[in-house]
Structure formats: structure tokens, C-alpha cells
Amino acid sequence: MKLTIKKKMCAAMSVVAALSLCACNTETAETTFDKTMPWHDSVELAPTGSYERLDYSVAIYDTTKGVADDKRIVIAEGEMSFELKESVSYTSLAMNFAVTYNDAAPEADRGKTDRIQSEVEFESNSLAAKRSEKTVTLADREGKTNLSYKITADYFDAHKATYIATAQDGAKEKTFSLPKNTCRDNEMMFYLARAQALSTSASNNFKMVNLFDTFNTGSLAEYRMAVNCDESKHKIEIGDWVKDYGVEAVTDEKTGETSYPVSCFYTTISINAENHGPPYVVHYAENPFKSGGKEHKKIPLRISYDQYSGSSVSRHTEYNLTSCSFDKAAE
């Protein structure tokens, strides 16, 4: 992460400023996305599109005393959700995130709640971003400038992005011209990686624009992202609710206890450069989740990343899937 940016951020901004890392100059050819998107119910349902909602629990840990479960300390908890609505031409992806810091957090953060909301609309087949909007609402912290902001972007018509510091009186709106060629927005990152061909030892890449970094550096931050899968098979447990989505039970012969481990691809997402900084780790389900005759592939089960102080991990943030739905609730 660029230190000049990082030093300006309060503790909450470490969650907000996702992947503000070094750019790269690789000429590696971009890999292709799945012909049928993993969140698409089936080819037959193409005229009406698909729906998907994923809900996560969020935990931020202080790991200065160690990264082991019995040494790390929870300093904040919250929730995050992704809601995807697909149509024939365009798909929208909305994200809502909120986290509240507890009494184990640094004094300036205790009792504070930070929120992020975003929505990006993109072409259903090419995944080219059409527009996006992101609002970061941070709680006031004594002695620190509130860095809350809103970014909007129009990739198809005006080819322009705007930035406003929403918590600072008299802050001037910044604008930046966007290229007229195909762009993919940072808010799509986990879904862009999901639409790659994932398998053990797989290595893929795609380009995306990070608008937060664009406004902080004053130049277009278009990064080529690397998606790499571990060679080994991985299984994680996220609750027995997954049995309703086709995950089979496993019974321990010695204890008689039943669990529902989910096979997954252990995937890292980072900027494709030598000094890319700590990656995001995403566990994508190896097998489809099935419900009501629908099946969605490569569901992101767990998302995590580490922050470092020097060579040691100082914080660990983790998102664990708690529920999902492929049917939109009646309004």
C-alpha cells in the first residue's frame, strides 16, 4: 500500500482503501471470463436474468500479540452483503458494509461505526462497467480529519468520475476524465475474480480501475490483477445452514459429530507486480450451491486480508458467509 496514502488514513480507512497498491507494467495477456457467468441460473433463464444475495459476518482482529486464534483479539464486528440483479444487458451489484469498534479497539475508535455503500452497473456478458457509485461514511474521531467521501463514475456516456469529501465543509468536488475504452470498476473485484476459470494451480488475471487511488494519485489507477489458486484442496466450515444448498454432511467416526465442510478454491487476489503488498484471500466454493432448481457457482465463502506493521501482521479482517439467496424477496 502506498505509505503516503496510508499514513493519512484513520484506522477505519484500512477497510475502505481496498488495494491501494503499486501499479504494474506487465504485458501478460488478460485471461477470458466464463462464457456463462457463475451467478447466472441457466441459459434458459437468460430472458429474465438471475438474482443473488450473499450475507457475511465481519470481524476485525488485533494480531499484534499473535495471529493464532487464541492470541488475536476482536476489536470490531459488523455485517456485509452483496446483492446482484442480472438482466439481459446489464447487471447491478450493490454492496453494504458496516462495522462497529468495541472496547478492545484503540481509544479513538471505540464505539464508532463506519459504513460503506456501493453499487456498480456493468454489461452482463463483457463485464464492462457502465457506472458506479461509492459512499464511505466514517464516524467522527477526536483529533482526526473525517475522510468520508463519495465517488461516482460514468464509464459509458460522460466518461467522467467525481469525488467529494462529504464530511468536510467547503470541500471542492474533484473530477477526472475516464478513458473511452472498456473499464472494470474496483467494486466488481471479487466477482471479476469469480468469473475466472478457477481450479487448483490456476493462474488468471484481469484489469480494473481503482477510483479511490485515481483521485489520491491524480492519474488513472488501472491495475492488472492476478488471481492465483493454491495447489492443495481446501475445506472450510461456515455453518450447518449450507446443507440446504447441497453440501453433504460428514460424520466423525470417533465422536459421532456431524459437520458440513465445504470444498473450496483457496484463491489470492493481488496486483500483478513484484511488490504488490498483502493479497486478499478468497475461498470460492468448488461445487455449485443449489436451491429451488437453481445453482450458482464459485460462491465466495470467506474473504480475508492482513495489514502489516513492519514485517508483522497487526490486523486481520475476515468476512464469513452466513446466508445466501437466489430468489428476490417480495417488496
Phi and psi in degrees as a GROMACS rama.xvg file:
@    title "Ramachandran Plot"
@    xaxis  label "Phi"
@    yaxis  label "Psi"
@TYPE xy
-64.7104  120.863  LYS-2
-64.3504  -33.9917  LEU-3
-62.5112  -31.9289  THR-4
-81.1773  -45.4245  ILE-5
-61.2714  -37.6078  LYS-6
-68.6292  -20.9101  LYS-7
-83.4451  -12.6896  LYS-8
-90.0327  140.872  MET-9
-74.9718  175.27  CYS-10
-57.709  -38.7274  ALA-11
-65.6775  -27.297  ALA-12
-68.9748  -14.6286  MET-13
-64.47  -28.8169  SER-14
-78.8939  -34.2758  VAL-15
-76.9088  -45.1404  VAL-16
-83.2526  64.9402  ALA-17
-65.6397  127.711  ALA-18
56.1719  47.0838  LEU-19
-87.9472  73.8837  SER-20
-114.805  -170.917  LEU-21
-76.1854  141.352  CYS-22
-77.7842  167.207  ALA-23
-132.534  165.195  CYS-24
-121.749  24.7136  ASN-25
-65.3005  148.912  THR-26
-105.675  13.0677  GLU-27
-57.0172  133.081  THR-28
-67.5674  138.731  ALA-29
-70.4048  136.275  GLU-30
-76.8711  161.902  THR-31
-90.1418  154.955  THR-32
-87.455  164.388  PHE-33
-55.3345  142.444  ASP-34
-65.0434  -42.0733  LYS-35
-111.595  122.214  THR-36
-63.4112  142.763  MET-37
-64.1453  -18.5401  PRO-38
-93.8658  0.819383  TRP-39
-84.1884  129.128  HIS-40
-60.6799  -51.4653  ASP-41
-171.908  164.043  SER-42
-62.3396  -35.9883  VAL-43
-64.1333  -26.3123  GLU-44
-90.8824  7.4028  LEU-45
-53.2373  -39.3392  ALA-46
-61.1091  -28.1133  PRO-47
-106.577  -12.6981  THR-48
75.4406  -173.092  GLY-49
-129.817  167.66  SER-50
-134.842  144.88  TYR-51
-152.795  132.556  GLU-52
-127.322  128.92  ARG-53
-122.292  127.635  LEU-54
-113.94  139.289  ASP-55
-130.576  148.814  TYR-56
-89.1569  148.98  SER-57
-123.365  134.702  VAL-58
-137.977  134.975  ALA-59
-114.16  128.481  ILE-60
-113.767  141.289  TYR-61
-85.4536  119.811  ASP-62
-115.115  20.9434  THR-63
-65.8891  -23.0259  THR-64
-95.706  0.908519  LYS-65
139.001  153.959  GLY-66
-92.8997  -10.3096  VAL-67
-64.9249  153.496  ALA-68
-55.5821  -35.4553  ASP-69
-84.8327  -0.936356  ASP-70
-114.042  -29.5889  LYS-71
-76.2685  150.163  ARG-72
-121.617  128.942  ILE-73
-71.4248  123.661  VAL-74
-114.577  -9.94328  ILE-75
-159.247  147.652  ALA-76
-139.307  155.267  GLU-77
-174.548  -157.706  GLY-78
-139.702  153.856  GLU-79
-143.821  148.513  MET-80
-141.944  149.597  SER-81
-117.726  132.799  PHE-82
-127.533  117.825  GLU-83
-111.6  130.844  LEU-84
-126.038  116.018  LYS-85
-104.634  138.492  GLU-86
-124.509  -175.39  SER-87
-62.4164  -46.0409  VAL-88
-95.4019  -45.5152  SER-89
-127.569  150.702  TYR-90
-124.332  138.704  THR-91
-111.324  143.95  SER-92
-130.824  113.132  LEU-93
-106.325  140.109  ALA-94
-126.823  134.793  MET-95
-127.143  132.099  ASN-96
-139.361  137.814  PHE-97
-148.463  136.561  ALA-98
-140.362  139.211  VAL-99
-120.356  131.821  THR-100
-86.7414  140.313  TYR-101
-100.347  -170.226  ASN-102
-72.2899  -9.93829  ASP-103
-86.0254  -8.72563  ALA-104
-77.8548  164.689  ALA-105
-53.3407  147.165  PRO-106
-53.7047  -39.119  GLU-107
-65.4944  -22.6472  ALA-108
-96.1174  -17.6286  ASP-109
-57.2764  128.467  ARG-110
77.8213  0.0987303  GLY-111
-87.1729  142.15  LYS-112
-118.138  129.433  THR-113
-115.626  144.281  ASP-114
-132.492  148.393  ARG-115
-136.088  133.064  ILE-116
-130.165  138.203  GLN-117
-148.306  157.633  SER-118
-149.671  133.498  GLU-119
-129.328  138.186  VAL-120
-113.554  132.624  GLU-121
-144.155  160.777  PHE-122
-64.8165  135.279  GLU-123
-64.7039  -30.7682  SER-124
-97.5693  -50.3511  ASN-125
-82.0285  -19.0199  SER-126
66.6816  20.2731  LEU-127
-72.976  128.388  ALA-128
-68.3665  135.847  ALA-129
-99.0731  -46.9344  LYS-130
-154.898  163.013  ARG-131
-155.053  157.762  SER-132
-147.682  134.031  GLU-133
-138.162  129.739  LYS-134
-123.313  121.276  THR-135
-110.764  118.35  VAL-136
-116.746  105.007  THR-137
-100.866  144.987  LEU-138
-70.0843  150.705  ALA-139
-67.0087  138.796  ASP-140
-127.408  132.932  ARG-141
-58.9952  129.816  GLU-142
79.7728  6.2031  GLY-143
-128.656  142.167  LYS-144
-70.2321  130.943  THR-145
-75.0707  117.618  ASN-146
-99.4617  25.6202  LEU-147
-58.4531  146.836  SER-148
-155.85  167.748  TYR-149
-136.098  132.855  LYS-150
-123  131.476  ILE-151
-125.044  150.154  THR-152
-144.407  139.943  ALA-153
-120.613  105.893  ASP-154
-87.7421  -18.6527  TYR-155
-102.42  -37.1149  PHE-156
-107.711  -69.5984  ASP-157
-76.9781  -22.1269  ALA-158
52.3291  51.9191  HIS-159
-145.834  144.908  LYS-160
-118.845  147.787  ALA-161
-127.176  149.437  THR-162
-134.004  135.176  TYR-163
-137.538  132.367  ILE-164
-81.8363  101.333  ALA-165
-74.7533  -18.5263  THR-166
-103.223  5.57909  ALA-167
-114.845  116.199  GLN-168
-60.4852  134.938  ASP-169
77.1161  7.25338  GLY-170
-66.2503  134.867  ALA-171
-87.9071  143.692  LYS-172
-72.7453  133.664  GLU-173
-102.124  145.958  LYS-174
-128.262  154.208  THR-175
-145.705  132.314  PHE-176
-77.984  133.851  SER-177
-101.038  148.96  LEU-178
-65.5481  155.608  PRO-179
-89.6297  -3.15456  LYS-180
-84.4839  176.451  ASN-181
-62.079  130.882  THR-182
-127.466  152.149  CYS-183
-125.062  136.668  ARG-184
-88.1199  148.875  ASP-185
-55.4327  -31.4465  ASN-186
-68.2063  -9.58269  GLU-187
-95.1783  0.255426  MET-188
-51.4347  -50.9627  MET-189
-67.7614  -26.6446  PHE-190
-83.7156  -31.2068  TYR-191
-64.7212  -41.4644  LEU-192
-67.2683  -37.8805  ALA-193
-62.8721  -32.4378  ARG-194
-82.3536  4.85838  ALA-195
-84.5966  165.465  GLN-196
-79.2678  97.4066  ALA-197
-92.5592  135.996  LEU-198
-165.648  169.386  SER-199
-61.0441  133.709  THR-200
70.9903  10.1777  SER-201
-70.0244  146.925  ALA-202
-138.485  117.528  SER-203
-132.662  172.56  ASN-204
-157.493  154.886  ASN-205
-151.991  164.119  PHE-206
-103.958  147.847  LYS-207
-151.818  157.89  MET-208
-99.9943  130.043  VAL-209
-104.274  103.658  ASN-210
-71.9448  -30.8978  LEU-211
-59.4362  -49.1854  PHE-212
-66.4925  -33.8126  ASP-213
-58.5185  -45.4106  THR-214
-76.0096  -26.1807  PHE-215
-79.5886  -28.5205  ASN-216
-100.725  -19.5456  THR-217
82.8325  5.65919  GLY-218
-138.246  156.607  SER-219
-60.3776  120.253  LEU-220
-96.5252  86.2491  ALA-221
-106.892  113.802  GLU-222
-108.518  143.286  TYR-223
-92.5356  118.495  ARG-224
-95.2382  140.208  MET-225
-103.467  132.885  ALA-226
-118.563  111.188  VAL-227
-122.835  134.687  ASN-228
-104.88  142.806  CYS-229
-69.9277  150.958  ASP-230
-71.4692  -26.2486  GLU-231
-86.4484  156.625  SER-232
-78.8268  142.067  LYS-233
-129.957  147.769  HIS-234
-135.718  138.827  LYS-235
-132.728  158.901  ILE-236
-114.173  128.758  GLU-237
-127.169  13.4056  ILE-238
122.664  156.047  GLY-239
-76.7311  -5.74974  ASP-240
-63.4341  -19.3516  TRP-241
-68.723  -13.8584  VAL-242
-62.2266  -25.6845  LYS-243
-75.5197  -4.84036  ASP-244
-119.21  23.7347  TYR-245
91.98  2.79709  GLY-246
-79.92  126.916  VAL-247
-84.9323  148.835  GLU-248
-75.721  149.48  ALA-249
-125.967  125.816  VAL-250
-108.502  127.713  THR-251
-72.3418  122.753  ASP-252
-64.1981  -29.6824  GLU-253
-83.529  -45.5013  LYS-254
-95.8447  -19.76  THR-255
77.9537  2.83791  GLY-256
-76.4983  141.415  GLU-257
-105.895  135.753  THR-258
-136.468  171.428  SER-259
-130.936  71.6798  TYR-260
-70.0321  139.447  PRO-261
-109.307  122.027  VAL-262
-68.8332  138.747  SER-263
-149.874  163.859  CYS-264
-93.1674  122.517  PHE-265
-83.8538  106.722  TYR-266
-120.053  136.035  THR-267
-109.638  141.186  THR-268
-124.502  121.972  ILE-269
-153.36  167.836  SER-270
-69.3505  137.371  ILE-271
-79.5993  76.3227  ASN-272
-151.763  160.691  ALA-273
-62.6339  -42.5901  GLU-274
-106.171  65.4395  ASN-275
-87.9759  -9.17925  HIS-276
81.4334  178.654  GLY-277
-61.0245  135.153  PRO-278
-85.3912  164.863  PRO-279
-80.4797  141.245  TYR-280
-111.065  124.267  VAL-281
-126.048  128.167  VAL-282
-96.3814  104.88  HIS-283
-94.4999  135.289  TYR-284
-60.624  132.131  ALA-285
-72.565  -35.9012  GLU-286
-109.585  151.473  ASN-287
-62.2415  147.507  PRO-288
-88.7915  131.053  PHE-289
-119.624  136.205  LYS-290
-160.481  130.809  SER-291
57.5918  35.6589  GLY-292
79.993  1.31357  GLY-293
-108.812  150.751  LYS-294
-140.016  132.411  GLU-295
-117.069  136.848  HIS-296
-102.189  155.403  LYS-297
51.8236  47.2786  LYS-298
-62.6319  130.182  ILE-299
-73.4746  112.256  PRO-300
-88.0666  -38.7803  LEU-301
-145.492  135.364  ARG-302
-124.965  132.344  ILE-303
-149.1  158.405  SER-304
-158.284  158.615  TYR-305
-115.96  149.574  ASP-306
-114.733  146.151  GLN-307
-118.071  146.65  TYR-308
-116.705  104.805  SER-309
69.2694  -125.79  GLY-310
-100.208  3.69219  SER-311
-109.894  144.93  SER-312
-72.0554  125.137  VAL-313
-104.382  -28.6507  SER-314
-144.411  146.552  ARG-315
-129.348  127.017  HIS-316
-114.496  134.739  THR-317
-139.135  135.443  GLU-318
-116.492  125.318  TYR-319
-120.465  129.825  ASN-320
-63.1053  129.36  LEU-321
-114.326  -20.3984  THR-322
-166.781  160.465  SER-323
-150.313  158.298  CYS-324
-148.043  141.898  SER-325
-109.89  8.16101  PHE-326
-126.348  125.162  ASP-327
-70.0604  132.289  LYS-328
-68.2802  147.187  ALA-329
-65.4533  136.168  ALA-330
